[in-house]
Amino acid sequence: MKNTVVFKIQSCSRGQLEYAQISAAANRPFSCPQPPENLSFYIPITDMSDHEQDFSGASAGASLTYPMQCSALRKNGHVVIKGRPCKIVDMSTSKTGKHGHAKVHLVAIDIFTGKKLEDLSPSTHNMDVPNVNRTEFQLLDIDDGFLNLMTTEGDTKDDVRVPDGELGSKIQADFDDGKELLVTIISAMGEEAAISFKEAPKGSS
């Protein structure tokens, strides 16, 4: 056991008890449905479906959100309201009362659904702010309602849907006309969507 190290504990189905072998000889753990005779090389993992852990690379990959004091938020910035990533379109601060802190009223728009959400929180309260990224991709094809995209490094991506409404119709029409298009994809909190596009500069491909 002195050489035993933890590489990764994979989640198992809810309520299922498994025993994962964690040893220096294994690049990843593997499991068996029943505890083996020699328990010293195994640890039980149970009901971890919502808590997959990776001890070998805890810092590999940015967090989905980060905290920010409510009073530090700004219009046109981002905030999480009711579990949704939003863009702040209006905010106001009430005066401090006799028995409490000033409160900040936030009005925001869900960056993926367009739904308006509101929140009223003390100015000293910490709010979650989503990490929002925008990436430009070259459009290669449109297949069965999905955009086939390529990065500047040549990596391909085909899991973003054609957006609904006028934006999606314009992308489809310009692509059908043979135009080379660049599509901007916004990503936050595990979701992605196409938000804009433009014709690629001549000679860029």
C-alpha positions in Angstrom: 0.0 0.0 0.0 2.9 2.4 0.4 2.9 2.9 -3.4 -0.8 3.4 -3.6 -1.8 6.7 -5.3 -5.1 8.2 -6.3 -5.4 8.9 -10.0 -9.1 9.3 -10.6 -12.4 8.2 -9.0 -15.1 7.9 -11.7 -18.7 8.4 -10.6 -21.0 5.4 -10.5 -24.7 5.0 -10.9 -26.8 6.5 -8.1 -27.2 4.1 -5.2 -24.8 1.5 -6.6 -21.8 0.4 -4.5 -18.6 -0.2 -6.3 -15.0 -0.8 -5.3 -12.4 1.0 -7.4 -8.9 -0.2 -7.4 -6.5 2.7 -7.0 -2.8 1.7 -7.4 0.4 3.1 -8.8 0.3 0.3 -11.4 -3.0 1.6 -13.0 -3.4 4.6 -15.1 -7.0 4.7 -14.1 -9.1 2.9 -11.6 -11.3 0.0 -12.5 -14.2 -1.4 -10.6 -15.8 -4.7 -9.6 -19.3 -5.2 -8.3 -18.3 -7.0 -5.1 -15.5 -6.2 -2.6 -12.5 -8.4 -3.3 -10.8 -10.5 -0.6 -7.9 -8.1 -0.2 -9.6 -4.8 0.6 -6.3 -2.9 1.2 -6.1 -2.1 -2.5 -9.7 -1.0 -2.9 -11.8 1.8 -1.6 -15.6 1.9 -1.7 -17.3 4.6 -3.7 -21.1 5.0 -3.5 -23.7 7.4 -4.8 -21.2 9.7 -6.4 -23.1 10.3 -9.6 -23.3 14.1 -8.9 -19.8 14.3 -7.5 -17.2 13.0 -9.9 -13.8 13.7 -8.6 -10.4 14.1 -10.4 -7.6 14.3 -8.0 -4.9 14.1 -10.6 -5.8 17.4 -12.3 -7.9 19.5 -10.1 -6.6 22.8 -11.7 -7.0 21.6 -15.2 -9.9 23.6 -16.6 -11.4 26.8 -15.4 -14.3 27.1 -13.1 -17.7 27.7 -14.6 -18.3 30.7 -12.3 -16.5 32.9 -9.8 -17.8 35.1 -6.9 -18.2 38.8 -7.0 -19.6 41.2 -4.5 -23.0 42.5 -5.6 -22.0 46.1 -5.4 -19.1 45.5 -7.8 -21.4 44.2 -10.6 -21.9 46.5 -13.6 -24.4 47.0 -16.4 -23.6 44.9 -19.5 -21.6 42.6 -17.3 -22.6 39.0 -16.5 -24.2 37.4 -13.4 -25.9 34.1 -12.5 -29.6 34.5 -11.6 -31.7 31.4 -10.7 -28.9 29.2 -12.0 -28.8 30.9 -15.4 -26.0 32.9 -17.0 -27.3 36.4 -17.7 -26.2 39.7 -19.1 -27.1 42.7 -16.8 -29.2 45.2 -18.6 -30.2 47.4 -15.7 -29.3 47.7 -12.0 -30.1 50.1 -9.2 -29.1 50.4 -5.6 -31.6 51.3 -2.8 -30.5 53.5 0.1 -29.3 51.9 3.2 -32.1 51.5 5.7 -31.9 51.9 9.5 -31.5 48.2 10.1 -29.8 46.7 7.1 -27.6 47.1 4.1 -28.3 48.8 0.8 -29.8 46.4 -1.7 -29.0 46.0 -5.4 -31.8 45.3 -7.9 -30.6 43.5 -11.0 -32.4 43.1 -14.2 -30.7 40.7 -16.6 -31.3 38.7 -19.8 -30.5 35.0 -20.1 -27.7 34.9 -22.7 -29.1 31.7 -24.2 -32.9 32.0 -23.9 -33.4 35.7 -23.9 -35.6 35.5 -20.9 -35.6 38.4 -18.5 -34.7 37.6 -14.9 -34.5 39.8 -11.8 -32.7 39.6 -8.4 -32.7 41.7 -5.3 -29.7 41.2 -3.0 -27.8 43.0 -0.3 -24.9 45.0 -1.8 -22.4 43.1 0.3 -23.7 39.7 -0.8 -21.5 37.7 -3.2 -23.1 36.7 -6.5 -21.8 34.1 -8.9 -20.5 35.4 -12.2 -20.3 33.0 -15.2 -17.1 32.6 -17.2 -18.3 33.6 -20.6 -16.2 32.9 -23.7 -16.7 33.9 -27.3 -14.9 31.9 -30.1 -15.0 32.4 -33.8 -15.2 29.4 -36.0 -15.2 28.8 -39.8 -18.4 27.3 -41.0 -17.7 24.1 -43.0 -21.2 22.7 -43.4 -24.7 22.6 -42.1 -25.9 19.1 -41.4 -29.3 18.1 -40.0 -29.7 21.3 -38.0 -26.1 21.4 -36.6 -23.2 23.7 -37.6 -20.0 21.9 -38.7 -17.3 24.3 -37.5 -13.5 24.5 -37.6 -11.1 26.5 -35.4 -8.1 28.4 -36.6 -6.0 25.5 -35.4 -7.9 23.1 -37.6 -10.0 21.4 -34.9 -13.5 20.5 -35.9 -16.7 20.9 -33.9 -20.2 19.8 -34.8 -22.3 19.9 -31.7 -23.8 23.5 -31.9 -27.3 23.8 -33.3 -28.3 26.2 -36.0 -29.8 29.1 -34.0 -33.6 29.6 -34.2 -35.2 32.6 -35.9 -33.8 35.1 -38.3 -30.1 34.5 -37.3 -30.3 30.8 -38.3 -32.2 31.6 -41.5 -29.6 34.2 -42.5 -26.7 31.7 -41.8 -28.4 29.1 -43.9 -29.2 31.5 -46.8 -25.6 32.9 -47.0 -24.1 29.4 -46.7 -26.4 28.2 -49.5 -25.2 31.1 -51.6 -21.6 29.8 -51.3 -20.3 32.5 -49.0 -17.5 31.6 -46.6 -18.7 32.4 -43.1 -17.2 32.9 -39.7 -19.6 32.1 -36.8 -19.2 33.4 -33.3 -20.1 30.8 -30.5 -20.7 31.9 -27.0 -20.2 29.4 -24.2 -21.0 29.6 -20.5 -21.8 27.1 -17.7 -21.7 24.1 -20.0 -24.0 25.6 -22.7 -23.1 26.9 -26.2 -24.9 28.8 -28.9 -24.2 30.7 -32.1 -24.8 34.4 -31.5 -23.5 36.1 -34.7 -21.8 35.5 -38.0 -20.0 37.4 -40.7 -18.5 36.7 -44.1 -14.9 35.6 -44.0 -12.3 38.0 -45.4 -11.2 37.1 -48.9 -8.2 34.9 -48.9 -8.6 33.9 -45.2 -9.2 30.2 -45.8 
